[in-house]
């Protein structure tokens, strides 16, 4: 799997030099904003619709931590519903159409998209999207969470 949107080392250096230039000119707020990277919440999509409870929870999280949403899975129609629900909010919403992913793929997504939090409606959803066998979802996420400093929110266990 190839993930788009990767920030290269040259882009990061350019951002640092831009921030230094504006800081020297006394524009501290702009300099700090230049260095801040966009935060995202990763939503591992079900193949069915997200519950109203999940949508409200995600909306509250985005507003509190000022983060965008990155959906992964096969949920194009679900993303359109979320975009419509959040149309009056300033929450960036992105989508990666992935039929299944590995541990390495998920770690790459977390790194490249500055994921602050992983949201999964249930372990059943994780198992389907990650193409895992019945008892593996919890072990899959344990391995991921050991490698990154990123909390997991499991809304409900079905």
C-alpha positions as CSV (number, residue, x, y, z in Angstrom):
1,X,0.0,0.0,0.0
2,X,1.3,3.5,-0.8
3,X,0.1,6.4,1.3
4,X,-0.1,9.8,-0.3
5,X,0.6,13.1,1.5
6,X,3.9,12.2,3.0
7,X,5.8,15.3,4.1
8,X,9.4,15.0,3.0
9,X,12.5,16.2,4.9
10,X,12.9,19.2,2.5
11,X,9.3,20.3,3.2
12,X,10.0,20.1,7.0
13,X,13.2,22.1,6.6
14,X,11.3,24.7,4.6
15,X,8.7,25.0,7.3
16,X,11.4,25.5,10.0
17,X,13.1,28.2,8.0
18,X,9.8,30.0,7.3
19,X,9.0,29.9,11.0
20,X,12.4,31.3,11.9
21,X,12.0,34.1,9.4
22,X,8.6,35.1,10.8
23,X,9.7,34.8,14.4
24,X,12.7,37.1,13.7
25,X,10.2,39.6,12.3
26,X,8.1,39.4,15.4
27,X,5.3,37.4,14.0
28,X,5.3,34.7,16.8
29,X,1.8,33.4,16.2
30,X,2.3,32.8,12.5
31,X,5.7,31.2,13.2
32,X,4.2,28.8,15.7
33,X,1.3,28.0,13.3
34,X,3.8,27.2,10.6
35,X,5.4,24.5,12.8
36,X,2.1,23.0,13.9
37,X,1.2,20.0,11.8
38,X,-2.5,19.1,11.2
39,X,-3.8,16.7,13.8
40,X,-6.1,13.9,12.8
41,X,-8.3,11.3,14.3
42,X,-8.2,7.9,12.5
43,X,-11.6,6.4,12.1
44,X,-11.5,2.7,11.1
45,X,-14.7,2.4,9.1
46,X,-17.2,-0.3,9.2
47,X,-18.8,-1.6,6.0
48,X,-22.1,-0.6,7.5
49,X,-23.2,2.8,8.7
50,X,-21.7,4.4,11.9
51,X,-24.2,4.7,14.7
52,X,-25.6,8.2,15.6
53,X,-23.8,7.8,18.9
54,X,-20.5,7.3,17.2
55,X,-21.0,10.3,14.9
56,X,-21.8,12.6,17.9
57,X,-18.8,11.2,19.8
58,X,-16.5,11.8,16.8
59,X,-17.8,15.3,16.3
60,X,-17.2,16.2,20.0
61,X,-13.7,14.8,19.9
62,X,-12.8,16.8,16.7
63,X,-14.0,20.0,18.3
64,X,-12.2,19.5,21.6
65,X,-8.8,18.6,20.2
66,X,-9.1,20.6,17.0
67,X,-8.4,17.7,14.7
68,X,-9.5,16.5,11.3
69,X,-10.8,13.1,10.4
70,X,-9.2,10.4,8.4
71,X,-11.4,7.5,7.4
72,X,-9.9,4.2,6.3
73,X,-11.8,1.2,5.0
74,X,-14.5,0.8,2.5
75,X,-17.0,3.5,3.5
76,X,-17.3,6.1,0.7
77,X,-21.0,6.6,1.3
78,X,-20.4,6.9,5.1
79,X,-17.8,9.6,4.5
80,X,-20.3,11.6,2.4
81,X,-22.9,11.3,5.3
82,X,-20.2,12.6,7.8
83,X,-19.3,15.5,5.4
84,X,-22.9,16.5,5.2
85,X,-23.4,16.2,9.0
86,X,-20.2,18.3,9.6
87,X,-20.8,20.8,6.7
88,X,-21.1,23.8,9.1
89,X,-18.0,22.8,11.1
90,X,-14.4,23.5,10.1
91,X,-13.4,19.9,10.4
92,X,-11.2,18.6,7.6
93,X,-12.4,15.2,6.4
94,X,-10.2,12.8,4.3
95,X,-10.7,9.2,3.2
96,X,-8.4,6.4,2.2
97,X,-10.1,3.6,0.4
98,X,-8.3,0.5,1.7
99,X,-9.9,-3.0,1.5
100,X,-7.5,-4.4,4.2
101,X,-4.4,-3.3,5.9
102,X,-1.4,-4.8,7.8
103,X,0.3,-3.6,11.0
104,X,2.9,-1.9,8.8
105,X,0.3,-0.1,6.8
106,X,-1.5,1.2,9.9
107,X,1.8,2.4,11.5
108,X,2.6,4.2,8.2
109,X,-0.8,5.9,8.2
110,X,-0.4,7.0,11.9
111,X,3.0,8.5,11.2
112,X,2.2,10.2,7.8
113,X,-1.1,11.7,8.9
114,X,-0.2,12.8,12.4
115,X,-2.8,10.6,14.0
116,X,-3.6,11.6,17.6
117,X,-6.3,9.1,18.3
118,X,-7.7,5.9,16.7
119,X,-11.5,5.4,16.8
120,X,-13.1,2.0,16.2
121,X,-16.8,1.4,16.8
122,X,-16.2,-2.2,17.8
123,X,-13.6,-5.0,17.5
124,X,-15.9,-6.7,15.0
125,X,-15.4,-3.6,12.7
126,X,-11.6,-3.8,13.2
127,X,-11.6,-7.5,12.4
128,X,-13.5,-7.0,9.2
129,X,-11.5,-4.0,7.9
130,X,-8.1,-5.4,8.9
131,X,-9.1,-8.8,7.5
132,X,-8.3,-10.6,10.7
133,X,-9.5,-13.9,12.2
134,X,-12.0,-13.9,15.1
135,X,-9.7,-13.5,18.1
136,X,-6.9,-11.4,16.5
137,X,-8.3,-7.8,16.5
138,X,-7.3,-7.1,20.1
139,X,-3.8,-8.6,19.6
140,X,-3.4,-6.6,16.4
141,X,-4.2,-3.3,18.2
142,X,-2.0,-4.2,21.2
143,X,0.9,-4.6,18.8
144,X,0.2,-1.2,17.1
145,X,-0.4,0.7,20.4
146,X,2.9,-0.6,21.8
147,X,4.7,1.1,18.9
148,X,3.0,4.4,18.9
149,X,1.8,7.0,21.5
150,X,-1.7,7.0,20.2
151,X,-4.8,6.1,22.3
152,X,-7.5,3.8,20.9
153,X,-11.2,4.5,21.5
154,X,-13.4,1.4,21.3
155,X,-16.9,2.8,21.5
156,X,-18.8,-0.4,22.1
157,X,-18.1,-4.1,22.2
158,X,-20.8,-6.1,20.3
